[in-house]
Amino acid sequence: MSELNERRWAVLSERGSEQSGLTYEEAAALIARLRGERVSGLCVITDAAAARLPQPKREAEKTSEAGDGQAGGDGKKPRRSRKKSAP
């Protein structure tokens, strides 16, 4: 059996380890899907390497954690928007 057919591959993105336990073909398909979602920094690595990396935060988690800038968010205050002056 070829290593490419073994479930030992993971996909890494700028967000972290996306998914592991894939065949190389499944990893390539996941990369194609993530490219369509405009995710950057995509590559295929082994599960052993992926186990050392953090899991990515999904958009829904970021939104619920950030809330209205209170504790539990990313520690940043929301920006105030500047009013545009009338012409």
C-alpha positions as CSV (number, residue, x, y, z in Angstrom):
1,M,0.0,0.0,0.0
2,S,1.3,3.4,-0.9
3,E,1.8,6.0,1.8
4,L,-0.4,8.4,-0.2
5,N,-3.4,6.0,0.3
6,E,-2.8,5.7,4.0
7,R,-4.9,7.9,6.4
8,R,-1.8,9.8,7.7
9,W,-2.2,13.2,6.1
10,A,-3.4,16.5,7.4
11,V,-4.2,19.9,5.9
12,L,-2.6,23.0,7.4
13,S,-3.7,26.6,6.8
14,E,-2.9,30.0,8.2
15,R,-5.5,29.3,10.9
16,G,-3.8,26.1,12.0
17,S,-4.4,22.4,11.5
18,E,-7.7,22.1,9.5
19,Q,-8.2,18.3,9.5
20,S,-6.1,15.1,9.9
21,G,-6.5,11.4,9.3
22,L,-6.9,11.9,5.5
23,T,-5.6,10.1,2.5
24,Y,-3.6,12.4,0.3
25,E,-6.4,12.5,-2.3
26,E,-8.9,13.6,0.5
27,A,-6.4,16.2,1.6
28,A,-6.1,17.6,-1.9
29,A,-9.9,17.8,-2.2
30,L,-10.0,19.7,1.2
31,I,-7.4,22.1,-0.1
32,A,-9.5,22.8,-3.2
33,R,-12.6,23.5,-1.0
34,L,-10.6,25.8,1.3
35,R,-9.2,27.7,-1.6
36,G,-12.7,28.3,-2.7
37,E,-13.4,29.8,0.7
38,R,-10.3,32.0,0.2
39,V,-8.3,30.4,3.0
40,S,-4.5,31.1,2.7
41,G,-1.4,29.2,3.7
42,L,-2.6,25.7,2.6
43,C,-0.4,22.7,2.6
44,V,-0.4,19.0,3.2
45,I,1.6,17.6,6.1
46,T,1.7,14.3,8.1
47,D,-0.6,13.7,11.1
48,A,2.4,13.5,13.3
49,A,3.4,17.1,12.4
50,A,-0.2,18.4,12.6
51,A,-0.5,17.0,16.2
52,R,2.0,19.6,17.3
53,L,-0.1,22.5,15.9
54,P,-3.1,24.4,17.3
55,Q,-6.6,23.7,16.0
56,P,-7.9,26.7,13.9
57,K,-10.6,29.0,15.4
58,R,-13.7,29.0,13.2
59,E,-15.5,32.2,12.4
60,A,-18.5,31.3,14.6
61,E,-16.2,30.8,17.6
62,K,-14.4,34.1,17.0
63,T,-17.8,35.9,16.9
64,S,-19.2,34.3,20.1
65,E,-15.9,34.9,22.0
66,A,-15.5,38.5,20.9
67,G,-19.0,39.5,21.8
68,D,-19.1,43.3,22.4
69,G,-15.5,43.6,23.5
70,Q,-16.1,42.3,27.0
71,A,-14.0,39.7,28.8
72,G,-13.5,36.5,26.8
73,G,-12.9,38.3,23.5
74,D,-9.5,38.9,21.9
75,G,-8.8,41.8,24.4
76,K,-9.2,44.5,21.7
77,K,-11.6,47.3,22.0
78,P,-14.0,47.8,19.1
79,R,-13.0,50.6,16.7
80,R,-15.0,53.7,16.5
81,S,-16.0,54.7,13.0
82,R,-15.2,58.2,11.8
83,K,-18.0,60.3,10.5
84,K,-17.5,61.5,7.0
85,S,-17.7,65.2,6.5
86,A,-20.4,66.6,4.2
87,P,-19.1,67.9,0.8
